[in-house]
Amino acid sequence: MVQSLAPGILIAAPPLGDPNFERSVVLLASHDEDGAFGWVLNGAELMKMSELLVRTGVLADGAMGVDKTCPGVVRRGGPVLEGQVWLVYPEEQRPSEIENQFRVSPGIFASASKDFLEALARGVAVPSVLGLAGYAGWGPEQLEREIGEGAWLPGAADPMLVFHTPVGDVWQRAYAQFGVSPIAFTSKTVGLA
């Protein structure tokens, strides 16, 4: 039986060698004998949340003031099903009237529901919502192999890291949770031939 690492985070080792995950931090939502599933938290910005509302037809193009009522961005969440957008948000901002939400970890909720997008368009306030297009997935025992090879450092999911850390600092701050620098996990020793 697999000991689950979810909920948690995966911090990419430097250099990982996979452009999909270089210097990334993954919020791991599920991990069992069938594999693992999560989202890259610090992926490239793809669009503003207001643009997502227009693209999905939830909001008319050119709607006034939508950037103020629906702040936030959509980032690349992983290489699998990049057309699907997940919304990740703090538990205390969870709209109670929306179905199909789930707790990722204490303090962190997620949904892929169009009802959630419609609520945002109506002005329901979820100021810290993060859109993540696509996800990261691993097959049975794949993640365990990658961790064993030193590709990932598993850690605890922290809402402060997810919602209150500038995206450019997420990777470094994730390592700082362990009191170490990313350089401590490289397999190369500087200065040796």
C-alpha positions as CSV (number, residue, x, y, z in Angstrom):
1,M,0.0,0.0,0.0
2,V,1.2,3.5,-0.9
3,Q,1.8,6.0,1.9
4,S,0.0,9.1,0.5
5,L,1.9,12.3,0.2
6,A,-1.4,14.2,-0.4
7,P,-2.3,16.7,0.7
8,G,1.1,18.2,0.3
9,I,3.5,19.9,-2.1
10,L,6.2,18.6,-4.3
11,I,9.3,20.9,-4.8
12,A,11.3,20.3,-8.0
13,A,15.0,19.5,-7.5
14,P,17.4,21.7,-9.4
15,P,17.9,21.0,-12.2
16,L,15.0,18.8,-12.8
17,G,15.6,18.4,-16.5
18,D,11.9,18.5,-17.5
19,P,10.8,21.9,-18.9
20,N,7.3,21.2,-17.7
21,F,8.4,21.3,-14.0
22,E,11.7,23.2,-13.9
23,R,11.8,25.2,-10.6
24,S,8.2,24.3,-9.9
25,V,6.1,23.6,-6.8
26,V,3.2,21.3,-7.2
27,L,0.2,21.3,-4.9
28,L,-0.5,17.6,-4.6
29,A,-4.3,16.9,-4.3
30,S,-4.3,13.1,-4.6
31,H,-1.9,10.3,-4.2
32,D,-2.7,6.6,-3.9
33,E,-1.8,3.3,-5.6
34,D,-3.4,4.5,-8.8
35,G,-1.1,7.5,-9.1
36,A,-1.0,11.1,-8.2
37,F,-2.6,14.4,-9.2
38,G,-1.9,18.1,-8.5
39,W,-1.2,21.5,-10.0
40,V,1.9,23.6,-10.6
41,L,1.5,26.7,-8.4
42,N,4.1,28.8,-10.0
43,G,3.5,28.1,-13.7
44,A,3.5,30.8,-16.4
45,E,0.7,33.3,-16.4
46,L,-1.7,32.6,-19.3
47,M,-4.4,35.2,-18.8
48,K,-6.4,37.3,-16.3
49,M,-9.3,35.7,-14.5
50,S,-11.6,38.2,-16.2
51,E,-10.4,36.9,-19.6
52,L,-11.2,33.4,-18.6
53,L,-14.8,34.5,-17.8
54,V,-15.1,35.9,-21.2
55,R,-13.5,32.9,-23.0
56,T,-15.9,30.5,-21.2
57,G,-18.9,32.6,-22.2
58,V,-19.8,33.3,-18.6
59,L,-19.3,37.0,-19.1
60,A,-19.8,39.3,-22.1
61,D,-16.7,40.6,-23.7
62,G,-16.0,44.2,-22.6
63,A,-18.0,43.9,-19.3
64,M,-17.3,47.0,-17.2
65,G,-15.4,46.6,-13.9
66,V,-14.9,42.9,-14.1
67,D,-11.2,43.2,-13.3
68,K,-12.1,44.8,-10.0
69,T,-14.8,42.3,-9.0
70,C,-12.8,39.3,-10.3
71,P,-9.1,39.9,-9.7
72,G,-6.6,37.1,-10.2
73,V,-4.9,35.2,-12.9
74,V,-4.9,31.9,-14.6
75,R,-1.5,30.1,-14.6
76,R,-0.3,26.9,-16.3
77,G,-1.1,24.2,-13.8
78,G,0.5,21.3,-15.7
79,P,0.9,19.6,-19.0
80,V,-2.2,17.3,-18.8
81,L,-5.6,18.6,-20.1
82,E,-4.4,22.2,-20.4
83,G,-7.9,23.3,-21.6
84,Q,-9.4,22.5,-18.3
85,V,-9.1,25.2,-15.6
86,W,-9.2,24.4,-11.9
87,L,-9.9,27.1,-9.4
88,V,-7.9,26.9,-6.1
89,Y,-8.8,29.3,-3.3
90,P,-8.6,29.7,0.5
91,E,-11.1,27.8,2.6
92,E,-12.3,31.0,4.3
93,Q,-13.2,32.4,0.9
94,R,-15.2,29.3,-0.1
95,P,-18.6,30.3,-1.5
96,S,-21.1,28.1,0.4
97,E,-23.7,28.2,-2.4
98,I,-21.4,26.4,-5.0
99,E,-21.5,22.6,-5.3
100,N,-18.6,20.5,-6.5
101,Q,-15.9,21.9,-4.3
102,F,-13.4,19.8,-2.5
103,R,-10.9,20.3,0.3
104,V,-7.4,19.8,-1.0
105,S,-5.9,20.3,2.4
106,P,-6.7,22.3,5.5
107,G,-7.2,25.9,4.4
108,I,-7.2,25.1,0.6
109,F,-10.2,24.3,-1.6
110,A,-10.6,23.6,-5.3
111,S,-13.3,23.4,-7.9
112,A,-13.5,23.0,-11.7
113,S,-17.2,23.9,-11.7
114,K,-18.6,26.4,-14.2
115,D,-21.0,27.4,-11.4
116,F,-18.0,28.8,-9.6
117,L,-17.1,30.9,-12.6
118,E,-20.7,32.1,-12.9
119,A,-20.6,33.1,-9.2
120,L,-17.4,35.1,-9.8
121,A,-19.1,36.9,-12.8
122,R,-22.0,37.8,-10.5
123,G,-19.6,39.4,-8.1
124,V,-19.2,36.7,-5.4
125,A,-15.9,37.8,-3.8
126,V,-13.1,35.3,-3.8
127,P,-10.2,37.7,-3.9
128,S,-7.4,35.0,-3.7
129,V,-8.7,32.6,-6.3
130,L,-6.1,31.2,-8.5
131,G,-6.9,29.6,-11.9
132,L,-4.7,26.7,-13.0
133,A,-5.0,25.4,-16.5
134,G,-4.2,21.8,-16.8
135,Y,-2.7,19.6,-14.1
136,A,0.3,17.4,-13.3
137,G,-0.4,13.6,-13.2
138,W,1.6,10.5,-12.4
139,G,0.8,6.9,-13.0
140,P,1.0,4.1,-10.5
141,E,4.4,4.2,-8.7
142,Q,5.8,6.9,-11.1
143,L,5.9,9.6,-8.4
144,E,7.6,7.3,-5.9
145,R,10.3,6.4,-8.5
146,E,10.8,10.1,-9.3
147,I,11.1,11.0,-5.6
148,G,13.6,8.0,-5.1
149,E,15.7,9.4,-8.0
150,G,15.8,12.8,-6.2
151,A,13.6,14.7,-8.6
152,W,11.1,15.9,-6.0
153,L,11.2,16.9,-2.3
154,P,7.8,16.3,-0.7
155,G,6.5,18.7,1.9
156,A,3.4,20.0,3.7
157,A,0.8,22.2,1.9
158,D,0.8,25.7,3.4
159,P,-2.0,28.2,2.4
160,M,0.5,31.0,3.0
161,L,2.8,29.6,0.3
162,V,-0.1,29.0,-2.1
163,F,-2.0,32.3,-1.7
164,H,0.3,34.9,-0.2
165,T,3.7,34.3,-1.8
166,P,4.7,36.2,-4.9
167,V,4.8,33.6,-7.7
168,G,8.5,34.3,-8.4
169,D,9.4,33.4,-4.8
170,V,7.3,30.2,-4.4
171,W,10.1,27.8,-5.3
172,Q,12.7,29.4,-3.0
173,R,10.2,29.8,-0.1
174,A,9.1,26.2,-0.4
175,Y,12.7,25.1,0.2
176,A,13.0,27.6,3.0
177,Q,10.2,25.7,4.8
178,F,12.8,23.0,5.3
179,G,15.5,25.5,6.3
180,V,17.6,24.6,3.3
181,S,18.6,26.0,0.0
182,P,17.8,24.3,-3.3
183,I,21.5,23.8,-4.0
184,A,21.5,21.2,-1.1
185,F,19.6,18.8,-3.3
186,T,21.7,19.0,-6.5
187,S,23.6,15.9,-7.4
188,K,26.6,17.9,-8.8
189,T,29.3,19.2,-6.5
190,V,30.6,22.6,-7.6
191,G,34.4,22.7,-8.2
192,L,35.0,18.9,-8.8
193,A,35.9,17.6,-12.2
